Amino acid sequence: MPQTLLALLDERLRSATLLAFGADVELPAPLVLPTRDPKHGDYSCAAALSLAKALKQPPMAIAERLAAMAGLEDLCEPPVVTPPGFVNFRLRREWLAGRVAEGDLVVAPTPTPEIAVVDYSSPNLAKEMHVGHLRSTIIGDSLANVLAALGHQVHRVNHVGDWGAQFGMLLAHLEEIRSGENLGIRDVEAFYREANERDKNDEQFHELARRRVVELQAGDVAARAAWAELVDLTKRSNQVVYDALGVGGLEDVGESFYQPMLDEVVADLEHQGLCVEDQGAKVAFVDGFTNRDGDPLPLIIQNRHGGYGYAVTDLAALRYRAVELGARQVLYVVDAGQSQHLQMVFSVARKAGWIAPGVTVRHVAFGLVLGEDGKRLRTRSGDNVKLADLLGEAVDRARQFVVNRAEERSEAPPDDLDEVARVIGVGAVKYADLSQNRQSNYVFSFDRMLSLKGNTAPYLQYAYARIRSILREAAKGQPPVDLAVALDDDAELALAKTLVATADAVARVFDEDEPNHLCAHLYEVAQVFSRFYEACPVLRSDEPTRSSRLALCDATAGVLRDGLALLGIDVLERL
């Protein structure tokens, strides 16, 4: 099973260090990093600097001994030691050529697969998905893709808001106004706003809505049937958006799924002394969380009226995932505004013993999508931008982009214009988001994301289509006589090094929950390929150089295609 290059170098050097200096030395992590300046080589180890004090030896002496015992002759040229104690490595051309020829450059599967849960998207029922769901959906989908590609068993969970007092209001309101017509999701959302307004100002309606909630939670047949109709309507509306985004495999597990578990969760917390009564409510206090006045901040488990809030639902969900599903990794791809709430939930779950040692539970936070005015992206009327509308506009703009480009080149638009527009438009939206640091806000700009210049999806999709065109043209000639890869030119060598580093970029996405690392690497691949293609004739070269360079082209196309697929972005054979 192939390793990433960094993992392979780390493993070899770690063994060499322990052999040279004993098993009781404490080694830094990471042990090997890419060099900042290529003139010093490709990778560097600075372990000698951290070992000098413990071993009571000069760093240069330690580095020299480490270099002598590195055991990397098959991968690297002889290591070079530089002050104050770095061991620098330059990859061998022969090893790089063989690694490129092997293929499987994008992912190095884990030898220890685990069960993982990725909680993302999470729209509310009876409402349309809006731009606020964009980041959670595509970041979560990309991370789930990476986990699955690495070999983990992934549960893609859509924690849908399908329960609570809002449904009592909506059911009560719909009883009075509907006349048997087929409702659309935008009708229901408008009715929800009306119901919310009535609930605030009409005490009689408020009491009726409260009774409907009680009936719904008690299993009243009519109430459950009306609720199920709303759930189905919203899910069908959401599926249109997921289909447009190319997001699949999401399992709808709404808040209603956990309702039968809540009594047991509360009883367990009470039994362990983690849930106490405070001002008539049942709460859990978490060490380190205080309000503005410095008083302990409670996590409300059950309000003074006996109702359960979303905190206990989140606790039930985490307990189910960690205990029942046996997940070893649980990711919550939720906006940064929920950070405190989630950290409190995680802390209570750990105290309750539901999260076993070695189980990772983490909040994958993200920032806001801003308009070009620097404020939260909204419509001119101040409403949330509907996600279906945003994607529709992206596709429309991409269609015009393709038509304009064809006119500039005096060509006819492609026969499959609609499909091309979909791939480019949706890919542009997703890549513009994923290429950002997820914890930062970013400005949404159609013009920027649909550009063929810079770090954009269309640039990478064009690079892929260009390579596929080269390979199609090559196939018209004689079959290659030699499929071996040779790296005689420096541009060939640079491309091979970049391709071989792809699995490390994917591993970094996994380690840091940051898809932008893969985006940056794919952009570098495309740029390095462009320099290679300018410096090294491919189709006009004689054999065996021609076949070697075609193999590099094919490997590059595979990296771009498979890397973009991990981001949830399609490619086009022609563009």
C-alpha positions in Angstrom: 0.0 0.0 0.0 1.6 3.3 -1.1 2.5 5.9 1.5 2.7 9.6 1.1 6.2 10.8 0.4 6.4 12.8 3.6 5.2 9.7 5.6 7.8 7.6 3.9 10.6 10.0 4.6 9.4 10.5 8.1 9.3 6.7 8.7 12.8 6.1 7.4 14.4 9.0 9.3 12.6 8.2 12.5 14.0 4.7 12.3 17.5 6.0 11.5 17.4 8.5 14.4 16.3 5.9 16.9 19.0 3.5 15.7 21.6 6.2 15.9 20.7 7.8 19.2 18.5 5.3 21.1 14.8 4.8 21.6 14.5 7.2 24.5 15.2 10.3 22.5 12.2 12.6 21.9 11.7 13.4 18.2 9.9 16.4 16.8 6.8 16.1 14.7 6.8 16.6 11.9 10.3 15.2 11.4 10.6 16.2 7.7 9.3 19.2 5.8 9.6 20.5 2.3 12.4 23.0 1.9 11.5 26.7 1.5 14.4 27.3 -0.9 14.8 24.6 -3.7 18.6 25.3 -3.9 18.8 23.5 -0.5 17.1 20.4 -1.9 13.5 19.1 -1.8 13.0 18.2 1.9 14.8 19.0 5.1 15.1 17.5 8.6 15.9 19.8 11.6 15.8 17.1 14.3 19.5 17.7 15.2 18.6 21.2 16.5 16.0 19.8 19.0 18.2 16.8 20.0 21.3 18.8 20.7 20.5 19.7 24.3 19.2 16.2 25.3 22.2 14.5 23.7 24.7 17.2 24.8 26.3 17.2 21.3 26.7 19.9 18.7 23.8 20.0 16.2 26.2 19.7 13.2 27.7 16.5 14.6 24.2 15.0 15.2 23.1 16.0 11.7 26.2 14.4 10.2 25.5 11.1 12.0 21.8 11.2 11.0 22.7 11.9 7.4 25.1 8.9 7.4 22.4 6.6 8.7 19.4 8.0 6.9 18.9 4.9 4.7 17.3 6.9 1.8 19.6 5.8 -1.0 16.8 4.5 -3.1 14.7 7.7 -2.8 17.3 10.5 -2.5 20.7 11.7 -3.6 23.3 11.7 -0.8 22.0 14.0 1.9 23.7 17.4 2.5 24.2 18.8 6.0 24.1 22.6 6.3 24.5 24.9 9.4 23.3 25.1 12.0 22.2 21.5 11.7 19.9 20.8 8.8 19.9 17.5 6.8 18.7 18.3 3.3 17.5 15.7 0.8 17.0 15.9 -3.0 14.8 13.2 -4.6 16.4 10.9 -7.2 15.2 11.3 -10.7 14.9 7.5 -11.1 12.7 7.1 -8.1 10.5 10.0 -9.1 10.1 8.6 -12.6 9.2 5.2 -11.2 6.7 6.7 -8.8 4.9 8.6 -11.5 4.8 5.5 -13.7 3.2 3.6 -10.8 0.2 5.9 -10.7 -2.1 6.3 -7.7 -0.7 9.7 -6.9 -3.6 11.4 -5.3 -4.4 9.3 -2.2 -2.4 7.0 0.0 -5.1 4.9 1.8 -4.8 4.6 5.5 -3.7 1.2 7.0 -6.1 1.8 9.9 -9.6 2.6 8.6 -12.1 3.9 11.1 -15.8 4.8 11.3 -16.3 8.5 10.8 -19.3 10.8 11.0 -19.4 14.1 9.1 -22.3 16.3 10.1 -22.9 18.9 7.5 -25.5 21.0 5.5 -28.3 20.8 8.2 -31.1 22.9 6.8 -34.3 23.6 8.6 -37.6 22.1 7.5 -40.3 24.3 6.0 -37.7 26.7 4.7 -35.6 26.9 1.5 -31.9 26.3 1.6 -30.1 29.7 1.4 -26.5 30.9 1.0 -26.0 30.3 4.7 -26.0 26.5 3.9 -23.5 26.8 1.1 -20.2 26.5 3.1 -21.3 23.8 5.4 -22.6 21.7 2.5 -19.6 21.9 0.2 -16.9 21.9 2.9 -18.5 18.9 4.6 -18.9 17.1 1.3 -15.3 17.6 0.4 -14.0 16.4 3.8 -16.3 13.4 3.6 -14.9 12.6 0.1 -11.4 12.8 1.5 -12.2 10.5 4.4 -13.8 8.0 2.1 -11.0 8.1 -0.4 -8.5 7.4 2.5 -10.5 4.2 3.2 -12.6 5.3 6.2 -16.2 4.2 6.6 -18.0 7.5 6.4 -21.5 8.4 7.6 -22.6 11.6 5.8 -25.2 13.0 8.2 -27.7 15.8 7.4 -28.8 16.9 10.9 -32.1 18.4 9.7 -34.0 20.8 11.9 -37.4 19.0 11.7 -38.7 19.3 15.2 -39.7 21.9 17.8 -42.2 24.6 18.6 -42.0 26.2 15.1 -44.0 23.2 13.7 -46.8 23.8 16.2 -47.1 27.4 14.9 -47.0 26.3 11.3 -49.5 23.4 11.7 -52.0 25.7 13.5 -51.6 28.3 10.8 -52.0 26.0 7.9 -55.1 24.5 9.3 -56.8 27.8 8.9 -55.5 29.0 5.6 -55.0 26.1 3.3 -57.7 25.0 0.9 -56.4 21.7 -0.4 -54.1 23.3 -2.9 -50.6 21.8 -3.6 -48.1 23.8 -1.5 -44.7 24.7 -2.7 -41.7 25.3 -0.4 -41.9 29.1 -0.9 -45.6 29.1 0.0 -44.7 27.2 3.2 -41.8 29.6 4.1 -44.2 32.6 3.6 -46.8 30.8 5.8 -44.1 30.2 8.4 -43.3 33.9 8.7 -47.0 34.7 9.0 -47.4 32.0 11.7 -44.4 33.4 13.6 -45.9 36.9 13.5 -49.3 35.6 14.7 -47.6 33.7 17.5 -46.0 36.9 18.8 -49.2 39.0 18.8 -52.2 36.6 19.2 -52.4 34.9 22.6 -55.2 32.6 21.4 -53.1 31.5 18.4 -50.1 31.0 20.6 -52.1 28.6 22.9 -53.4 26.7 19.8 -49.9 26.4 18.5 -48.7 25.1 21.8 -51.4 22.4 21.8 -50.4 21.3 18.3 -46.8 20.9 19.5 -48.0 18.7 22.4 -50.2 16.7 20.0 -47.3 16.3 17.6 -44.9 15.1 20.2 -47.5 12.8 21.7 -47.9 11.1 18.3 -51.4 12.4 17.3 -52.1 10.8 13.9 -53.4 14.0 12.2 -50.6 16.2 13.5 -48.0 13.6 12.5 -49.4 13.3 9.0 -49.4 17.1 8.5 -45.9 17.3 9.8 -44.7 14.4 7.6 -46.1 16.2 4.6 -44.1 19.3 5.4 -41.0 17.2 6.0 -41.4 15.5 2.6 -42.0 18.8 0.8 -38.9 20.3 2.2 -36.7 17.3 1.5 -37.8 17.3 -2.1 -37.0 21.0 -2.3 -33.6 20.4 -0.7 -32.8 17.5 -3.1 -33.1 19.8 -6.1 -30.3 21.9 -4.5 -28.2 18.9 -3.7 -28.6 17.5 -7.2 -27.5 20.9 -8.6 -24.4 20.9 -6.3 -23.6 17.3 -7.2 -23.7 16.4 -3.5 -24.8 12.8 -2.9 -24.9 10.3 -0.1 -26.3 12.6 2.6 -28.4 10.7 5.0 -31.2 12.8 6.5 -31.2 12.2 10.3 -33.3 14.9 11.7 -33.8 16.1 15.2 -36.9 14.0 15.4 -34.8 10.8 15.1 -33.3 11.5 18.5 -36.5 12.4 20.4 -37.1 8.9 21.8 -33.6 9.0 23.3 -33.9 12.3 25.2 -35.4 10.9 28.4 -32.6 8.3 28.7 -29.9 10.9 28.0 -31.2 13.2 30.7 -31.5 10.3 33.2 -27.9 9.3 32.5 -26.7 12.8 33.1 -28.7 13.1 36.3 -27.4 9.7 37.5 -23.8 10.9 37.0 -24.5 14.2 38.7 -23.8 16.2 35.6 -27.4 17.6 35.3 -28.6 19.8 38.1 -31.7 22.0 38.8 -31.2 25.7 38.4 -34.1 28.2 38.6 -36.5 25.4 37.7 -34.6 24.2 34.7 -32.2 21.2 34.4 -28.8 22.4 33.3 -25.2 21.2 33.0 -22.4 23.5 34.1 -19.1 23.1 32.1 -15.8 24.1 33.5 -14.2 27.1 31.8 -17.5 28.5 30.4 -18.7 31.7 32.0 -21.0 34.6 31.0 -20.1 38.2 30.7 -20.3 38.7 34.5 -18.0 35.8 35.1 -20.7 33.5 36.4 -20.8 29.8 35.4 -22.6 29.4 32.0 -25.2 26.7 32.0 -26.0 24.3 29.1 -29.8 24.1 29.3 -30.9 20.4 29.2 -34.5 20.9 30.0 -36.4 24.2 30.4 -38.6 25.0 33.4 -41.7 24.0 31.4 -40.3 20.5 30.8 -39.4 21.1 27.2 -36.2 19.9 25.6 -34.0 22.3 23.7 -31.5 21.6 20.9 -28.6 21.1 23.4 -30.0 17.8 24.6 -30.7 16.8 21.1 -27.1 17.5 20.2 -26.0 15.5 23.2 -28.2 12.6 22.1 -26.8 12.8 18.6 -23.2 12.7 19.8 -23.9 9.9 22.2 -25.6 7.9 19.4 -22.7 8.5 17.0 -19.9 7.7 19.4 -21.6 4.8 21.3 -24.1 3.2 18.9 -22.3 3.8 15.6 -18.9 3.4 17.1 -17.4 6.4 15.3 -13.8 7.2 16.0 -14.0 10.5 14.3 -17.0 12.9 14.5 -16.8 16.2 12.5 -19.3 19.0 12.9 -19.1 21.3 9.9 -21.0 24.1 11.4 -20.5 27.9 11.3 -18.2 29.6 13.8 -21.0 31.2 15.6 -21.9 27.8 17.2 -18.4 27.2 18.6 -19.2 27.8 22.2 -22.3 25.7 22.1 -20.6 22.8 20.5 -17.6 22.9 22.8 -19.9 22.8 25.8 -21.8 19.8 24.3 -18.5 18.0 23.6 -17.3 18.7 27.2 -20.5 17.3 28.8 -20.4 14.2 26.5 -16.8 13.6 27.5 -17.6 13.9 31.2 -20.5 11.5 30.8 -18.1 8.9 29.3 -19.8 8.7 25.9 -16.6 9.7 24.1 -14.0 7.0 24.6 -10.3 7.7 24.7 -8.9 8.0 21.3 -12.2 9.2 19.7 -11.8 12.5 17.9 -14.7 15.0 18.0 -14.1 18.4 16.5 -15.9 21.4 15.3 -15.0 22.4 11.7 -15.9 26.0 11.9 -16.1 28.4 8.9 -16.7 32.1 8.3 -19.3 34.0 6.4 -20.1 34.5 2.7 -19.9 38.3 2.0 -21.2 40.4 -0.8 -18.9 42.7 -2.7 -20.0 45.5 -0.3 -18.2 43.5 2.5 -21.4 42.7 4.3 -23.2 39.4 4.7 -24.4 38.3 1.2 -28.1 39.1 0.9 -30.7 40.1 -1.8 -31.4 43.7 -2.5 -34.4 43.5 -0.3 -32.3 42.2 2.6 -33.4 38.6 2.5 -31.1 35.6 2.5 -30.1 34.6 -1.0 -31.8 31.3 -2.0 -29.2 28.7 -2.8 -31.2 27.5 -5.8 -31.3 31.0 -7.2 -27.5 31.5 -6.6 -26.6 28.3 -8.4 -29.0 29.1 -11.2 -27.3 32.4 -11.8 -23.9 30.8 -11.7 -24.9 28.4 -14.4 -26.5 31.2 -16.5 -23.3 33.3 -16.2 -21.2 30.3 -17.1 -23.3 29.6 -20.2 -22.7 33.2 -21.3 -19.0 32.9 -20.5 -18.7 29.8 -22.7 -20.7 31.5 -25.6 -18.6 34.7 -25.4 -15.4 32.6 -25.4 -16.5 30.7 -28.5 -17.4 33.9 -30.3 -13.9 35.4 -29.5 -12.4 32.3 -31.1 -14.8 32.3 -34.0 -16.1 28.9 -33.0 -19.6 27.6 -32.4 -20.7 26.9 -28.8 -20.4 23.3 -27.7 -23.3 21.0 -28.5 -23.6 20.1 -24.9 -23.7 23.8 -23.8 -26.1 23.2 -20.9 -23.9 20.5 -19.4 -20.7 22.6 -19.9 -22.4 25.5 -18.2 -23.5 23.4 -15.3 -20.0 21.9 -14.7 -18.3 25.3 -15.0 -20.8 27.3 -13.0 -21.3 25.0 -10.1 -17.6 24.1 -10.0 -16.7 27.8 -9.9 -19.0 28.4 -6.9 -17.6 25.4 -5.0 -14.0 26.1 -5.8 -14.2 29.8 -4.9 -15.4 28.7 -1.4 -13.1 25.7 -0.9 -9.9 27.6 -2.0 -10.4 30.0 0.9 -9.2 29.5 4.5 -12.5 28.1 5.8 -12.2 30.0 9.0 -12.2 33.4 7.2 -15.0 35.3 5.6 -14.8 35.7 1.8 -16.3 37.9 -0.8 -18.5 36.2 -3.3 -17.8 37.5 -6.8 -19.1 35.7 -10.0 -16.6 37.7 -12.1 -13.6 36.5 -10.1 -14.7 32.9 -9.8 -15.5 32.5 -13.5 -12.1 33.8 -14.6 -9.7 31.7 -16.6 -6.9 33.6 -14.8 -5.7 32.8 -11.3 -6.7 30.1 -8.8 -10.2 29.3 -10.1 -12.1 26.2 -11.1 -12.4 27.2 -14.8 -8.6 27.6 -14.9 -8.1 24.0 -13.6 -10.9 22.6 -15.7 -9.4 24.3 -18.8 -5.9 22.8 -17.9 -7.4 19.4 -17.7 -9.3 19.7 -21.0 -6.2 21.0 -22.7 -4.2 17.9 -21.5 -7.0 15.6 -22.7 -6.8 17.3 -26.1 -3.1 16.6 -26.3 -3.6 13.0 -25.4 -6.4 12.6 -28.0 -4.2 14.1 -30.7 -1.4 11.8 -29.7 -3.7 8.8 -30.1 -4.2 9.6 -33.8 -0.5 8.7 -34.5 1.5 5.6 -34.0 1.2 3.8 -30.7 4.1 4.6 -28.3 7.0 2.2 -28.4 8.1 2.9 -24.8 5.9 3.8 -21.8 8.8 4.4 -19.4 9.0 7.8 -17.8 12.3 9.7 -18.1 13.0 13.0 -16.4 15.9 14.4 -18.3 14.7 18.0 -18.5 14.4 20.2 -15.4 10.8 21.1 -16.3 10.0 17.4 -16.4 11.6 16.9 -13.0 9.7 19.8 -11.5 6.4 18.4 -12.7 7.1 14.9 -11.4 8.0 16.4 -8.0 4.8 18.3 -7.9 2.7 15.3 -8.9 4.3 13.0 -6.3 3.5 15.6 -3.6 -0.3 15.4 -4.2 -1.0 12.7 -1.7 0.7 14.8 1.0 -1.6 17.7 0.1 -4.6 15.4 0.6 -3.2 14.1 3.8 -2.9 17.7 5.0 -6.6 18.3 4.2 -7.4 15.3 6.4 -5.1 16.5 9.2 -6.3 20.1 9.3 -9.9 19.8 7.8 -8.7 22.4 5.3 -9.7 21.7 1.6 -7.9 24.9 0.5 -4.6 23.0 0.8 -5.7 20.7 -2.0 -6.9 23.6 -4.0 -3.6 25.4 -3.7 -1.7 22.2 -4.7 -3.9 21.6 -7.8 -3.3 25.2 -8.9 0.4 24.6 -8.5 0.1 21.4 -10.6 -1.6 23.3 -13.4 1.0 26.1 -13.3 4.0 23.7 -13.3 2.4 21.7 -16.1 2.1 24.9 -18.2 5.8 25.6 -17.7 6.6 22.0 -18.6 4.5 22.2 -21.8 6.2 25.4 -22.9 9.7 24.1 -22.2 9.3 20.5 -23.5 7.7 19.7 -26.8 5.4 16.7 -26.5 3.8 15.7 -29.8 6.8 16.8 -31.9 9.4 14.9 -29.8 11.0 11.7 -31.0 10.5 8.4 -29.2 11.0 7.5 -26.5 10.9 11.1 -25.2 7.4 11.6 -26.8 5.9 8.6 -24.9 7.6 9.7 -21.6 6.2 13.2 -21.9 2.7 11.8 -22.8 2.9 9.7 -19.6 3.6 12.9 -17.7 0.6 14.5 -19.4 -1.6 11.6 -18.5 -0.4 11.6 -14.9 -1.1 15.3 -14.6 -4.6 14.9 -16.1 -5.3 12.1 -13.5 -4.2 14.3 -10.6 -6.3 17.2 -11.7 -9.4 15.0 -12.3 -9.1 13.0 -9.1 -8.1 16.0 -7.0 -11.1 18.0 -8.2 -13.3 15.0 -7.6 -12.3 15.1 -4.0 -13.5 18.7 -3.9 -16.8 17.6 -5.5 -16.0 19.3 -8.8 -16.4 17.8 -12.2 -14.2 18.1 -15.2 -14.8 18.4 -19.0 -13.1 16.4 -21.7 -13.4 19.4 -24.0 -13.7 23.1 -23.1 
